[in-house]
Amino acid sequence: MESFIQLRKGRTPRRIHRDLDGLKDDEMGRSGFTGRTAHLYRRNDPTAYRVEGTLRSVDVRTGELRPSDLDDPDGEPLLLFSNPDCRISLSRRRVAAPFHVRNVDGDELWFVHRGHGHVETEFGRLPYRPGDYVYLPKSTTYRQVPEDDAHLLVIEAREEFRVPEAGVLGRHFPYDSSLVTVPEAEAFDDDGRAEYEVRLRHSGGRTSLFYPHHPLDVEGWKGDNFPFTFNIDDYDVITSETVHLPPTVHLFMQATGVYVMHFLPRPVEAAPGAERMPWYHRNVDYDEVAFYHGGSVFGVQMPEGLISHAPQGIHHGVPERARERSRRQHDVDQRVEWKVISIDTRQRLVPSEAILSAVQAEVSPEVQI
């Protein structure tokens, strides 16, 4: 339900996310902050609480996790979070897989945190580098061939990924789709093996197909269903002088119940009194996952490779001391240099055993968003 009526009761700032005068700005938003919203102006920090029970935020450094594909060429990515709409996994493959993969449950969208290499696909060879998204449509047969140690976040969606609808800025913003890299047709030659394994990636078990010939033997292709890469350095960041924009402004791709967006380097809000940090909030209808690719916020380095999960309905946000520093430095700090990949999911995510066993008791609060 949406309502045109906006009410104001008690002591509030005149404008949203501006001139708080000592109050704590707490946003309770529906539909990922695009629906009905309540702005609650508190005396105290709403994230200052102690948790008992299973529903809690988690922060894990993925560089300390060891998927089986890190040391074993025959290994697989490590599951981090899942729900009926999606699975989020970690891959740290060092050498080329001796098998091919075909996801028959849904699309795959990789984010390349570290590493160079290419993906052999039925459509041809697709190079990747740090900062790339790699999109692999459902049922595409592929094989990853790293040139060095890879560190990939793998997002599997049950329904197909699609680009957001063009808004008032037009179809070339926030990114120009002509900048995607598409593979050229290439039929891969047999290498003398008697059989070629294609592992079907699906829930509920393991299935492999064995071909007497190379499975990537496609001489040519045409159509509008194909893999591609796109690098975050080519994304046009939308900014505002007067108000900190919600993350949905920076949406890259979406599937049913899954939204992939990012925070990228940009000028900060310049208007006097404007809050530059994401406000305290409860994303009432969506779980939030943040993956820290790198960069810094007002001189504080981001913890590269950290993955953070905030369940829907649970308060989170940058702590007050970081907000106060931002206000003091209003005339000094001119940019934020963060690079954060954000994944919002409509259904609640379940952390895997690997995540739960690796949960850190504490993470530097200056970087929680």
Secondary structure as GFF3:
##gff-version 3
##sequence-region A 1 369
A	DSSP	beta_strand	24	29	.	.	.	ID=ss1
A	DSSP	three_ten_helix	31	33	.	.	.	ID=ss2
A	DSSP	beta_strand	37	42	.	.	.	ID=ss3
A	DSSP	beta_strand	58	61	.	.	.	ID=ss4
A	DSSP	three_ten_helix	62	64	.	.	.	ID=ss5
A	DSSP	beta_strand	78	83	.	.	.	ID=ss6
A	DSSP	beta_strand	86	91	.	.	.	ID=ss7
A	DSSP	beta_strand	100	103	.	.	.	ID=ss8
A	DSSP	beta_strand	107	114	.	.	.	ID=ss9
A	DSSP	beta_strand	117	121	.	.	.	ID=ss10
A	DSSP	beta_strand	124	128	.	.	.	ID=ss11
A	DSSP	beta_strand	132	136	.	.	.	ID=ss12
A	DSSP	beta_strand	141	146	.	.	.	ID=ss13
A	DSSP	beta_strand	151	157	.	.	.	ID=ss14
A	DSSP	three_ten_helix	177	179	.	.	.	ID=ss15
A	DSSP	beta_strand	196	201	.	.	.	ID=ss16
A	DSSP	beta_strand	207	211	.	.	.	ID=ss17
A	DSSP	beta_strand	228	231	.	.	.	ID=ss18
A	DSSP	three_ten_helix	232	234	.	.	.	ID=ss19
A	DSSP	three_ten_helix	247	250	.	.	.	ID=ss20
A	DSSP	beta_strand	251	255	.	.	.	ID=ss21
A	DSSP	beta_strand	258	263	.	.	.	ID=ss22
A	DSSP	beta_strand	266	267	.	.	.	ID=ss23
A	DSSP	beta_strand	280	283	.	.	.	ID=ss24
A	DSSP	beta_strand	287	294	.	.	.	ID=ss25
A	DSSP	beta_strand	296	297	.	.	.	ID=ss26
A	DSSP	beta_strand	300	301	.	.	.	ID=ss27
A	DSSP	beta_strand	306	310	.	.	.	ID=ss28
A	DSSP	alpha_helix	320	328	.	.	.	ID=ss29
A	DSSP	beta_strand	335	336	.	.	.	ID=ss30
A	DSSP	beta_strand	339	345	.	.	.	ID=ss31
A	DSSP	beta_strand	350	351	.	.	.	ID=ss32
A	DSSP	alpha_helix	353	358	.	.	.	ID=ss33
A	DSSP	three_ten_helix	365	367	.	.	.	ID=ss34
###
